């Protein structure tokens, strides 16, 4: 949340406690994680003929999850192109970091942080 802005990324007031913000953030990450986790098999099914291989996967994913991401983050102004960029950015960061968490959790955390 930007200091003095009156609204955070998820539409939260400056008057909310840090604990409330942490709870809101965790809830948003959990919801995004679930959406992204469900989208993986949907993408694979859509590209079954290529065994899920799709070099333009960020475009497909963005189309598939945009409405959910907007709703979860309280960002009705989030554009398709911004989400495609965020997916590419997450993929690059995940590949570089090789974290010990599932890709969809990593992406969900970055979405809450950066979008």
N, CA, C and O atoms as a printed pandas DataFrame, in Angstrom:
     atom_number atom_name residue_name chain_id  residue_number  x_coord  y_coord  z_coord
0              1         N          UNK        A               1    0.839   -1.166    0.000
1              2        CA          UNK        A               1    0.000    0.000    0.000
2              3         C          UNK        A               1    0.885    1.229    0.000
3              4         O          UNK        A               1    1.874    1.290    0.730
4              5         N          UNK        A               2    0.540    2.184   -0.796
5              6        CA          UNK        A               2    1.301    3.415   -0.850
6              7         C          UNK        A               2    0.916    4.297    0.343
7              8         O          UNK        A               2   -0.271    4.530    0.569
8              9         N          UNK        A               3    1.889    4.789    1.105
9             10        CA          UNK        A               3    1.583    5.615    2.261
10            11         C          UNK        A               3    0.785    6.849    1.853
11            12         O          UNK        A               3    1.105    7.541    0.885
12            13         N          UNK        A               4   -0.255    7.092    2.624
13            14        CA          UNK        A               4   -1.039    8.298    2.402
14            15         C          UNK        A               4   -1.967    8.239    1.205
15            16         O          UNK        A               4   -2.629    9.230    0.896
16            17         N          UNK        A               5   -2.032    7.124    0.535
17            18        CA          UNK        A               5   -2.855    7.047   -0.664
18            19         C          UNK        A               5   -4.317    6.816   -0.341
19            20         O          UNK        A               5   -5.187    7.110   -1.161
20            21         N          UNK        A               6   -4.601    6.288    0.851
21            22        CA          UNK        A               6   -5.969    6.010    1.221
22            23         C          UNK        A               6   -6.451    4.657    0.723
23            24         O          UNK        A               6   -7.431    4.120    1.239
24            25         N          UNK        A               7   -5.775    4.103   -0.273
25            26        CA          UNK        A               7   -6.175    2.800   -0.801
26            27         C          UNK        A               7   -4.923    2.014   -1.153
27            28         O          UNK        A               7   -3.986    2.542   -1.752
28            29         N          UNK        A               8   -4.924    0.768   -0.776
29            30        CA          UNK        A               8   -3.840   -0.124   -1.147
30            31         C          UNK        A               8   -4.156   -0.825   -2.451
31            32         O          UNK        A               8   -5.169   -0.533   -3.086
32            33         N          UNK        A               9   -3.310   -1.733   -2.849
33            34        CA          UNK        A               9   -3.501   -2.458   -4.100
34            35         C          UNK        A               9   -4.795   -3.252   -4.124
35            36         O          UNK        A               9   -5.383   -3.444   -5.188
36            37         N          UNK        A              10   -5.241   -3.710   -2.976
37            38        CA          UNK        A              10   -6.467   -4.498   -2.949
38            39         C          UNK        A              10   -7.632   -3.662   -2.431
39            40         O          UNK        A              10   -8.620   -4.214   -1.946
40            41         N          UNK        A              11   -7.526   -2.340   -2.528
41            42        CA          UNK        A              11   -8.618   -1.472   -2.144
42            43         C          UNK        A              11   -8.744   -1.289   -0.644
43            44         O          UNK        A              11   -9.807   -0.890   -0.168
44            45         N          UNK        A              12   -7.703   -1.566    0.111
45            46        CA          UNK        A              12   -7.764   -1.491    1.556
46            47         C          UNK        A              12   -7.472   -0.078    2.042
47            48         O          UNK        A              12   -6.661    0.638    1.454
48            49         N          UNK        A              13   -8.117    0.302    3.080
49            50        CA          UNK        A              13   -7.931    1.615    3.677
50            51         C          UNK        A              13   -6.622    1.665    4.450
51            52         O          UNK        A              13   -6.141    0.644    4.941
52            53         N          UNK        A              14   -6.040    2.881    4.555
53            54        CA          UNK        A              14   -4.836    3.079    5.358
54            55         C          UNK        A              14   -5.102    2.767    6.829
55            56         O          UNK        A              14   -4.169    2.515    7.592
56            57         N          UNK        A              15   -6.361    2.783    7.222
57            58        CA          UNK        A              15   -6.708    2.601    8.623
58            59         C          UNK        A              15   -6.697    1.135    9.044
59            60         O          UNK        A              15   -6.840    0.844   10.232
60            61         N          UNK        A              16   -6.535    0.225    8.125
61            62        CA          UNK        A              16   -6.507   -1.183    8.468
62            63         C          UNK        A              16   -5.195   -1.511    9.160
63            64         O          UNK        A              16   -4.156   -0.924    8.855
64            65         N          UNK        A              17   -5.247   -2.433   10.074
65            66        CA          UNK        A              17   -4.039   -2.841   10.787
66            67         C          UNK        A              17   -3.154   -3.683    9.875
67            68         O          UNK        A              17   -3.595   -4.205    8.851
68            69         N          UNK        A              18   -1.891   -3.797   10.281
69            70        CA          UNK        A              18   -0.963   -4.650    9.537
70            71         C          UNK        A              18   -1.448   -6.092    9.519
71            72         O          UNK        A              18   -1.285   -6.799    8.525
72            73         N          UNK        A              19   -2.047   -6.524   10.628
73            74        CA          UNK        A              19   -2.557   -7.890   10.702
74            75         C          UNK        A              19   -3.692   -8.105    9.698
75            76         O          UNK        A              19   -3.749   -9.142    9.038
76            77         N          UNK        A              20   -4.584   -7.137    9.584
77            78        CA          UNK        A              20   -5.674   -7.233    8.611
78            79         C          UNK        A              20   -5.118   -7.263    7.203
79            80         O          UNK        A              20   -5.592   -8.028    6.364
80            81         N          UNK        A              21   -4.115   -6.436    6.933
81            82        CA          UNK        A              21   -3.488   -6.424    5.607
82            83         C          UNK        A              21   -2.824   -7.767    5.321
83            84         O          UNK        A              21   -2.909   -8.275    4.202
84            85         N          UNK        A              22   -2.164   -8.344    6.323
85            86        CA          UNK        A              22   -1.539   -9.655    6.137
86            87         C          UNK        A              22   -2.593  -10.715    5.843
87            88         O          UNK        A              22   -2.390  -11.570    4.982
88            89         N          UNK        A              23   -3.722  -10.664    6.557
89            90        CA          UNK        A              23   -4.806  -11.612    6.321
90            91         C          UNK        A              23   -5.375  -11.442    4.915
91            92         O          UNK        A              23   -5.643  -12.433    4.236
92            93         N          UNK        A              24   -5.562  -10.209    4.471
93            94        CA          UNK        A              24   -6.068   -9.932    3.124
94            95         C          UNK        A              24   -5.082  -10.416    2.073
95            96         O          UNK        A              24   -5.476  -11.009    1.069
96            97         N          UNK        A              25   -3.808  -10.165    2.303
97            98        CA          UNK        A              25   -2.777  -10.596    1.362
98            99         C          UNK        A              25   -2.746  -12.112    1.260
99           100         O          UNK        A              25   -2.705  -12.670    0.163
100          101         N          UNK        A              26   -2.765  -12.778    2.414
101          102        CA          UNK        A              26   -2.741  -14.241    2.434
102          103         C          UNK        A              26   -3.964  -14.809    1.723
103          104         O          UNK        A              26   -3.850  -15.769    0.961
104          105         N          UNK        A              27   -5.118  -14.227    1.965
105          106        CA          UNK        A              27   -6.342  -14.698    1.313
106          107         C          UNK        A              27   -6.248  -14.517   -0.201
107          108         O          UNK        A              27   -6.650  -15.400   -0.959
108          109         N          UNK        A              28   -5.721  -13.382   -0.640
109          110        CA          UNK        A              28   -5.573  -13.131   -2.078
110          111         C          UNK        A              28   -4.584  -14.113   -2.698
111          112         O          UNK        A              28   -4.831  -14.651   -3.778
112          113         N          UNK        A              29   -3.469  -14.346   -2.016
113          114        CA          UNK        A              29   -2.476  -15.304   -2.524
114          115         C          UNK        A              29   -3.100  -16.693   -2.607
115          116         O          UNK        A              29   -2.919  -17.391   -3.604
116          117         N          UNK        A              30   -3.825  -17.097   -1.582
117          118        CA          UNK        A              30   -4.457  -18.419   -1.585
118          119         C          UNK        A              30   -5.450  -18.561   -2.739
119          120         O          UNK        A              30   -5.482  -19.593   -3.409
120          121         N          UNK        A              31   -6.258  -17.526   -2.969
121          122        CA          UNK        A              31   -7.248  -17.585   -4.055
122          123         C          UNK        A              31   -6.571  -17.603   -5.422
123          124         O          UNK        A              31   -6.972  -18.361   -6.305
124          125         N          UNK        A              32   -5.552  -16.774   -5.597
125          126        CA          UNK        A              32   -4.827  -16.767   -6.872
126          127         C          UNK        A              32   -4.118  -18.096   -7.097
127          128         O          UNK        A              32   -4.105  -18.617   -8.212
128          129         N          UNK        A              33   -3.539  -18.634   -6.054
129          130        CA          UNK        A              33   -2.869  -19.932   -6.135
130          131         C          UNK        A              33   -3.846  -20.990   -6.641
131          132         O          UNK        A              33   -3.505  -21.783   -7.519
132          133         N          UNK        A              34   -5.047  -21.005   -6.097
133          134        CA          UNK        A              34   -6.054  -21.990   -6.509
134          135         C          UNK        A              34   -6.453  -21.803   -7.970
135          136         O          UNK        A              34   -6.589  -22.780   -8.707
136          137         N          UNK        A              35   -6.643  -20.550   -8.393
137          138        CA          UNK        A              35   -7.010  -20.273   -9.783
138          139         C          UNK        A              35   -5.906  -20.733  -10.726
139          140         O          UNK        A              35   -6.176  -21.393  -11.730
140          141         N          UNK        A              36   -4.675  -20.387  -10.407
141          142        CA          UNK        A              36   -3.562  -20.763  -11.274
142          143         C          UNK        A              36   -3.338  -22.271  -11.293
143          144         O          UNK        A              36   -3.048  -22.846  -12.341
144          145         N          UNK        A              37   -3.474  -22.908  -10.134
145          146        CA          UNK        A              37   -3.298  -24.361  -10.067
146          147         C          UNK        A              37   -4.336  -25.074  -10.931
147          148         O          UNK        A              37   -4.020  -26.063  -11.592
148          149         N          UNK        A              38   -5.559  -24.581  -10.930
149          150        CA          UNK        A              38   -6.618  -25.182  -11.751
150          151         C          UNK        A              38   -6.422  -24.895  -13.234
151          152         O          UNK        A              38   -6.876  -25.661  -14.084
152          153         N          UNK        A              39   -5.758  -23.808  -13.540
153          154        CA          UNK        A              39   -5.562  -23.406  -14.926
154          155         C          UNK        A              39   -4.518  -24.268  -15.623
155          156         O          UNK        A              39   -4.601  -24.473  -16.834
156          157         N          UNK        A              40   -3.552  -24.769  -14.893
157          158        CA          UNK        A              40   -2.524  -25.623  -15.488
158          159         C          UNK        A              40   -3.115  -26.818  -16.221
159          160         O          UNK        A              40   -2.827  -27.010  -17.403
160          161         N          UNK        A              41   -3.941  -27.632  -15.549
161          162        CA          UNK        A              41   -4.555  -28.762  -16.247
162          163         C          UNK        A              41   -5.495  -28.335  -17.381
163          164         O          UNK        A              41   -5.597  -29.026  -18.395
164          165         N          UNK        A              42   -6.174  -27.209  -17.211
165          166        CA          UNK        A              42   -7.052  -26.711  -18.284
166          167         C          UNK        A              42   -6.229  -26.369  -19.525
167          168         O          UNK        A              42   -6.641  -26.655  -20.649
168          169         N          UNK        A              43   -5.072  -25.761  -19.314
169          170        CA          UNK        A              43   -4.198  -25.424  -20.437
170          171         C          UNK        A              43   -3.691  -26.693  -21.104
171          172         O          UNK        A              43   -3.676  -26.801  -22.330
172          173         N          UNK        A              44   -3.279  -27.645  -20.291
173          174        CA          UNK        A              44   -2.779  -28.901  -20.848
174          175         C          UNK        A              44   -3.864  -29.589  -21.683
175          176         O          UNK        A              44   -3.586  -30.117  -22.760
176          177         N          UNK        A              45   -5.090  -29.578  -21.179
177          178        CA          UNK        A              45   -6.204  -30.194  -21.916
178          179         C          UNK        A              45   -6.477  -29.455  -23.228
179          180         O          UNK        A              45   -6.790  -30.075  -24.245
180          181         N          UNK        A              46   -6.355  -28.134  -23.196
181          182        CA          UNK        A              46   -6.593  -27.346  -24.409
182          183         C          UNK        A              46   -5.528  -27.613  -25.468
183          184         O          UNK        A              46   -5.779  -27.464  -26.664
184          185         N          UNK        A              47   -4.354  -28.003  -25.025
185          186        CA          UNK        A              47   -3.246  -28.255  -25.942
186          187         C          UNK        A              47   -2.817  -29.717  -25.882
187          188         O          UNK        A              47   -1.629  -30.031  -25.951
188          189         N          UNK        A              48   -3.793  -30.596  -25.755
189          190        CA          UNK        A              48   -3.527  -32.024  -25.613
190          191         C          UNK        A              48   -2.765  -32.595  -26.806
191          192         O          UNK        A              48   -1.941  -33.495  -26.643
192          193         N          UNK        A              49   -3.034  -32.080  -27.990
193          194        CA          UNK        A              49   -2.365  -32.594  -29.188
194          195         C          UNK        A              49   -0.861  -32.338  -29.167
195          196         O          UNK        A              49   -0.099  -33.051  -29.821
196          197         N          UNK        A              50   -0.436  -31.331  -28.422
197          198        CA          UNK        A              50    0.998  -31.027  -28.326
198          199         C          UNK        A              50    1.541  -31.381  -26.942
199          200         O          UNK        A              50    2.635  -30.954  -26.575
200          201         N          UNK        A              51    0.768  -32.170  -26.167
201          202        CA          UNK        A              51    1.136  -32.559  -24.812
202          203         C          UNK        A              51    1.337  -31.333  -23.922
203          204         O          UNK        A              51    2.215  -31.310  -23.060
204          205         N          UNK        A              52    0.508  -30.320  -24.150
205          206        CA          UNK        A              52    0.550  -29.114  -23.325
206          207         C          UNK        A              52    1.560  -28.080  -23.774
207          208         O          UNK        A              52    1.625  -26.994  -23.197
208          209         N          UNK        A              53    2.341  -28.389  -24.781
209          210        CA          UNK        A              53    3.365  -27.454  -25.255
210          211         C          UNK        A              53    2.682  -26.307  -26.004
211          212         O          UNK        A              53    1.917  -26.526  -26.943
212          213         N          UNK        A              54    2.976  -25.091  -25.568
213          214        CA          UNK        A              54    2.392  -23.890  -26.162
214          215         C          UNK        A              54    3.365  -22.735  -25.943
215          216         O          UNK        A              54    3.434  -22.182  -24.845
216          217         N          UNK        A              55    4.121  -22.365  -26.984
217          218        CA          UNK        A              55    5.097  -21.296  -26.805
218          219         C          UNK        A              55    4.466  -19.942  -26.461
219          220         O          UNK        A              55    5.148  -19.049  -25.960
220          221         N          UNK        A              56    3.188  -19.795  -26.725
221          222        CA          UNK        A              56    2.478  -18.541  -26.405
222          223         C          UNK        A              56    1.585  -18.708  -25.174
223          224         O          UNK        A              56    0.552  -18.048  -25.056
224          225         N          UNK        A              57    1.986  -19.585  -24.268
225          226        CA          UNK        A              57    1.160  -19.888  -23.099
226          227         C          UNK        A              57    0.755  -18.668  -22.286
227          228         O          UNK        A              57   -0.365  -18.662  -21.774
228          229         N          UNK        A              58    1.584  -17.622  -22.125
229          230        CA          UNK        A              58    1.138  -16.488  -21.308
230          231         C          UNK        A              58   -0.126  -15.820  -21.861
231          232         O          UNK        A              58   -0.951  -15.318  -21.098
232          233         N          UNK        A              59   -0.269  -15.818  -23.170
233          234        CA          UNK        A              59   -1.464  -15.215  -23.773
234          235         C          UNK        A              59   -2.695  -16.043  -23.419
235          236         O          UNK        A              59   -3.726  -15.489  -23.038
236          237         N          UNK        A              60   -2.593  -17.365  -23.543
237          238        CA          UNK        A              60   -3.717  -18.240  -23.206
238          239         C          UNK        A              60   -4.076  -18.110  -21.727
239          240         O          UNK        A              60   -5.246  -17.950  -21.380
240          241         N          UNK        A              61   -3.068  -18.180  -20.861
241          242        CA          UNK        A              61   -3.309  -18.073  -19.419
242          243         C          UNK        A              61   -3.972  -16.744  -19.077
243          244         O          UNK        A              61   -4.931  -16.713  -18.305
244          245         N          UNK        A              62   -3.476  -15.650  -19.638
245          246        CA          UNK        A              62   -4.042  -14.334  -19.331
246          247         C          UNK        A              62   -5.508  -14.274  -19.724
247          248         O          UNK        A              62   -6.327  -13.744  -18.973
248          249         N          UNK        A              63   -5.847  -14.803  -20.876
249          250        CA          UNK        A              63   -7.248  -14.821  -21.300
250          251         C          UNK        A              63   -8.087  -15.660  -20.343
251          252         O          UNK        A              63   -9.229  -15.313  -20.043
252          253         N          UNK        A              64   -7.528  -16.746  -19.873
253          254        CA          UNK        A              64   -8.254  -17.693  -19.028
254          255         C          UNK        A              64   -8.469  -17.170  -17.599
255          256         O          UNK        A              64   -9.504  -17.456  -16.998
256          257         N          UNK        A              65   -7.524  -16.420  -17.051
257          258        CA          UNK        A              65   -7.600  -16.028  -15.634
258          259         C          UNK        A              65   -7.853  -14.542  -15.391
259          260         O          UNK        A              65   -7.991  -14.132  -14.238
260          261         N          UNK        A              66   -7.916  -13.733  -16.427
261          262        CA          UNK        A              66   -8.000  -12.280  -16.249
262          263         C          UNK        A              66   -9.151  -11.860  -15.338
263          264         O          UNK        A              66   -8.938  -11.075  -14.414
264          265         N          UNK        A              67  -10.344  -12.354  -15.568
265          266        CA          UNK        A              67  -11.492  -11.946  -14.750
266          267         C          UNK        A              67  -11.280  -12.309  -13.279
267          268         O          UNK        A              67  -11.590  -11.517  -12.389
268          269         N          UNK        A              68  -10.752  -13.507  -13.031
269          270        CA          UNK        A              68  -10.500  -13.921  -11.644
270          271         C          UNK        A              68   -9.429  -13.053  -10.989
271          272         O          UNK        A              68   -9.588  -12.633   -9.842
272          273         N          UNK        A              69   -8.356  -12.787  -11.698
273          274        CA          UNK        A              69   -7.274  -11.973  -11.135
274          275         C          UNK        A              69   -7.785  -10.566  -10.829
275          276         O          UNK        A              69   -7.489  -10.015   -9.769
276          277         N          UNK        A              70   -8.542   -9.989  -11.745
277          278        CA          UNK        A              70   -9.129   -8.661  -11.494
278          279         C          UNK        A              70   -9.970   -8.669  -10.220
279          280         O          UNK        A              70   -9.841   -7.783   -9.376
280          281         N          UNK        A              71  -10.827   -9.674  -10.090
281          282        CA          UNK        A              71  -11.720   -9.749   -8.932
282          283         C          UNK        A              71  -10.948   -9.957   -7.629
283          284         O          UNK        A              71  -11.218   -9.291   -6.630
284          285         N          UNK        A              72  -10.008  -10.864   -7.641
285          286        CA          UNK        A              72   -9.248  -11.179   -6.425
286          287         C          UNK        A              72   -8.414   -9.991   -5.966
287          288         O          UNK        A              72   -8.339   -9.705   -4.772
288          289         N          UNK        A              73   -7.791   -9.302   -6.911
289          290        CA          UNK        A              73   -6.931   -8.172   -6.554
290          291         C          UNK        A              73   -7.689   -6.852   -6.458
291          292         O          UNK        A              73   -7.118   -5.835   -6.065
292          293         N          UNK        A              74   -8.966   -6.865   -6.814
293          294        CA          UNK        A              74   -9.722   -5.612   -6.800
294          295         C          UNK        A              74   -9.178   -4.642   -7.831
295          296         O          UNK        A              74   -9.107   -3.438   -7.582
296          297         N          UNK        A              75   -8.795   -5.159   -8.981
297          298        CA          UNK        A              75   -8.173   -4.365  -10.040
298          299         C          UNK        A              75   -8.969   -4.479  -11.344
299          300         O          UNK        A              75   -8.513   -5.127  -12.286
300          301         N          UNK        A              76  -10.152   -3.857  -11.407
301          302        CA          UNK        A              76  -10.936   -3.952  -12.640
302          303         C          UNK        A              76  -10.233   -3.332  -13.843
303          304         O          UNK        A              76  -10.600   -3.602  -14.987
304          305         N          UNK        A              77   -9.230   -2.507  -13.587
305          306        CA          UNK        A              77   -8.490   -1.837  -14.652
306          307         C          UNK        A              77   -7.301   -2.658  -15.175
307          308         O          UNK        A              77   -6.619   -2.230  -16.106
308          309         N          UNK        A              78   -7.053   -3.817  -14.591
309          310        CA          UNK        A              78   -5.930   -4.650  -15.021
310          311         C          UNK        A              78   -6.152   -5.085  -16.467
311          312         O          UNK        A              78   -7.193   -5.650  -16.801
312          313         N          UNK        A              79   -5.175   -4.820  -17.309
313          314        CA          UNK        A              79   -5.310   -5.142  -18.728
314          315         C          UNK        A              79   -4.760   -6.523  -19.038
315          316         O          UNK        A              79   -3.946   -7.080  -18.301
316          317         N          UNK        A              80   -5.228   -7.045  -20.140
317          318        CA          UNK        A              80   -4.750   -8.336  -20.638
318          319         C          UNK        A              80   -3.239   -8.276  -20.867
319          320         O          UNK        A              80   -2.516   -9.194  -20.480
320          321         N          UNK        A              81   -2.768   -7.210  -21.486
321          322        CA          UNK        A              81   -1.337   -7.108  -21.786
322          323         C          UNK        A              81   -0.496   -7.017  -20.515
323          324         O          UNK        A              81    0.601   -7.574  -20.466
324          325         N          UNK        A              82   -0.984   -6.332  -19.494
325          326        CA          UNK        A              82   -0.255   -6.245  -18.224
326          327         C          UNK        A              82   -0.169   -7.631  -17.568
327          328         O          UNK        A              82    0.857   -7.987  -16.989
328          329         N          UNK        A              83   -1.243   -8.396  -17.666
329          330        CA          UNK        A              83   -1.229   -9.732  -17.091
330          331         C          UNK        A              83   -0.297  -10.663  -17.871
331          332         O          UNK        A              83    0.404  -11.480  -17.275
332          333         N          UNK        A              84   -0.288  -10.543  -19.192
333          334        CA          UNK        A              84    0.658  -11.330  -19.995
334          335         C          UNK        A              84    2.079  -10.997  -19.553
335          336         O          UNK        A              84    2.895  -11.896  -19.344
336          337         N          UNK        A              85    2.374   -9.707  -19.410
337          338        CA          UNK        A              85    3.705   -9.283  -18.964
338          339         C          UNK        A              85    4.019   -9.885  -17.584
339          340         O          UNK        A              85    5.126  -10.373  -17.358
340          341         N          UNK        A              86    3.043   -9.850  -16.665
341          342        CA          UNK        A              86    3.262  -10.384  -15.316
342          343         C          UNK        A              86    3.547  -11.886  -15.358
343          344         O          UNK        A              86    4.389  -12.381  -14.609
344          345         N          UNK        A              87    2.855  -12.599  -16.220
345          346        CA          UNK        A              87    3.102  -14.038  -16.354
346          347         C          UNK        A              87    4.503  -14.315  -16.876
347          348         O          UNK        A              87    5.184  -15.212  -16.379
348          349         N          UNK        A              88    4.935  -13.562  -17.864
349          350        CA          UNK        A              88    6.288  -13.726  -18.398
350          351         C          UNK        A              88    7.316  -13.378  -17.322
351          352         O          UNK        A              88    8.304  -14.093  -17.148
352          353         N          UNK        A              89    7.084  -12.292  -16.609
353          354        CA          UNK        A              89    7.979  -11.876  -15.535
354          355         C          UNK        A              89    8.069  -12.957  -14.453
355          356         O          UNK        A              89    9.159  -13.274  -13.977
356          357         N          UNK        A              90    6.926  -13.515  -14.073
357          358        CA          UNK        A              90    6.917  -14.582  -13.071
358          359         C          UNK        A              90    7.675  -15.806  -13.557
359          360         O          UNK        A              90    8.431  -16.418  -12.802
360          361         N          UNK        A              91    7.470  -16.160  -14.817
361          362        CA          UNK        A              91    8.153  -17.321  -15.368
362          363         C          UNK        A              91    9.666  -17.123  -15.355
363          364         O          UNK        A              91   10.413  -18.032  -14.994
364          365         N          UNK        A              92   10.111  -15.940  -15.747
365          366        CA          UNK        A              92   11.545  -15.637  -15.727
366          367         C          UNK        A              92   12.100  -15.711  -14.308
367          368         O          UNK        A              92   13.157  -16.297  -14.075
368          369         N          UNK        A              93   11.378  -15.110  -13.363
369          370        CA          UNK        A              93   11.839  -15.091  -11.970
370          371         C          UNK        A              93   11.826  -16.489  -11.367
371          372         O          UNK        A              93   12.743  -16.859  -10.634
372          373         N          UNK        A              94   10.801  -17.261  -11.668
373          374        CA          UNK        A              94   10.711  -18.626  -11.145
374          375         C          UNK        A              94   11.838  -19.490  -11.698
375          376         O          UNK        A              94   12.451  -20.268  -10.966
376          377         N          UNK        A              95   12.104  -19.350  -12.979
377          378        CA          UNK        A              95   13.194  -20.118  -13.600
378          379         C          UNK        A              95   14.547  -19.739  -13.005
379          380         O          UNK        A              95   15.393  -20.603  -12.779
380          381         N          UNK        A              96   14.746  -18.458  -12.754
381          382        CA          UNK        A              96   16.020  -17.990  -12.201
382          383         C          UNK        A              96   16.200  -18.402  -10.743
383          384         O          UNK        A              96   17.301  -18.763  -10.327
384          385         N          UNK        A              97   15.123  -18.349   -9.971
385          386        CA          UNK        A              97   15.218  -18.622   -8.532
386          387         C          UNK        A              97   15.149  -20.108   -8.213
387          388         O          UNK        A              97   15.714  -20.553   -7.214
388          389         N          UNK        A              98   14.467  -20.880   -9.047
389          390        CA          UNK        A              98   14.240  -22.309   -8.790
390          391         C          UNK        A              98   13.816  -22.542   -7.339
391          392         O          UNK        A              98   14.455  -23.314   -6.624
392          393         N          UNK        A              99   12.744  -21.880   -6.903
393          394        CA          UNK        A              99   12.321  -22.008   -5.504
394          395         C          UNK        A              99   11.726  -23.388   -5.205
395          396         O          UNK        A              99   11.381  -24.145   -6.113
396          397         N          UNK        A             100   11.619  -23.688   -3.931
397          398        CA          UNK        A             100   11.104  -24.991   -3.503
398          399         C          UNK        A             100    9.592  -24.961   -3.311
399          400         O          UNK        A             100    9.052  -25.772   -2.559
400          401         N          UNK        A             101    8.901  -24.039   -3.978
401          402        CA          UNK        A             101    7.439  -23.990   -3.912
402          403         C          UNK        A             101    6.885  -24.183   -5.319
403          404         O          UNK        A             101    7.588  -23.989   -6.311
404          405         N          UNK        A             102    5.636  -24.563   -5.386
405          406        CA          UNK        A             102    4.984  -24.772   -6.682
406          407         C          UNK        A             102    4.936  -23.460   -7.467
407          408         O          UNK        A             102    4.841  -22.376   -6.891
408          409         N          UNK        A             103    5.002  -23.584   -8.783
409          410        CA          UNK        A             103    5.014  -22.388   -9.639
410          411         C          UNK        A             103    3.792  -21.513   -9.387
411          412         O          UNK        A             103    3.909  -20.288   -9.362
412          413         N          UNK        A             104    2.623  -22.118   -9.201
413          414        CA          UNK        A             104    1.403  -21.319   -9.054
414          415         C          UNK        A             104    1.392  -20.532   -7.756
415          416         O          UNK        A             104    0.818  -19.444   -7.707
416          417         N          UNK        A             105    2.014  -21.054   -6.700
417          418        CA          UNK        A             105    2.117  -20.300   -5.444
418          419         C          UNK        A             105    3.082  -19.130   -5.625
419          420         O          UNK        A             105    2.808  -18.014   -5.182
420          421         N          UNK        A             106    4.195  -19.392   -6.269
421          422        CA          UNK        A             106    5.192  -18.347   -6.543
422          423         C          UNK        A             106    4.565  -17.214   -7.355
423          424         O          UNK        A             106    4.729  -16.040   -7.025
424          425         N          UNK        A             107    3.847  -17.576   -8.417
425          426        CA          UNK        A             107    3.200  -16.571   -9.263
426          427         C          UNK        A             107    2.163  -15.792   -8.459
427          428         O          UNK        A             107    2.089  -14.568   -8.570
428          429         N          UNK        A             108    1.364  -16.485   -7.654
429          430        CA          UNK        A             108    0.328  -15.825   -6.854
430          431         C          UNK        A             108    0.938  -14.783   -5.918
431          432         O          UNK        A             108    0.415  -13.677   -5.779
432          433         N          UNK        A             109    2.043  -15.146   -5.283
433          434        CA          UNK        A             109    2.708  -14.204   -4.373
434          435         C          UNK        A             109    3.218  -12.986   -5.137
435          436         O          UNK        A             109    3.084  -11.858   -4.665
436          437         N          UNK        A             110    3.796  -13.205   -6.305
437          438        CA          UNK        A             110    4.296  -12.073   -7.108
438          439         C          UNK        A             110    3.155  -11.214   -7.643
439          440         O          UNK        A             110    3.287   -9.993   -7.719
440          441         N          UNK        A             111    2.056  -11.826   -8.009
441          442        CA          UNK        A             111    0.909  -11.048   -8.486
442          443         C          UNK        A             111    0.441  -10.084   -7.399
443          444         O          UNK        A             111    0.196   -8.909   -7.671
444          445         N          UNK        A             112    0.318  -10.579   -6.175
445          446        CA          UNK        A             112   -0.134   -9.728   -5.077
446          447         C          UNK        A             112    0.880   -8.614   -4.817
447          448         O          UNK        A             112    0.507   -7.485   -4.499
448          449         N          UNK        A             113    2.146   -8.941   -4.954
449          450        CA          UNK        A             113    3.219   -7.974   -4.742
450          451         C          UNK        A             113    3.285   -6.909   -5.842
451          452         O          UNK        A             113    3.478   -5.729   -5.548
452          453         N          UNK        A             114    3.128   -7.317   -7.105
453          454        CA          UNK        A             114    3.466   -6.446   -8.225
454          455         C          UNK        A             114    2.289   -5.888   -9.020
455          456         O          UNK        A             114    2.434   -4.872   -9.700
456          457         N          UNK        A             115    1.132   -6.531   -8.946
457          458        CA          UNK        A             115    0.019   -6.043   -9.768
458          459         C          UNK        A             115   -0.860   -5.075   -8.994
459          460         O          UNK        A             115   -1.843   -4.567   -9.534
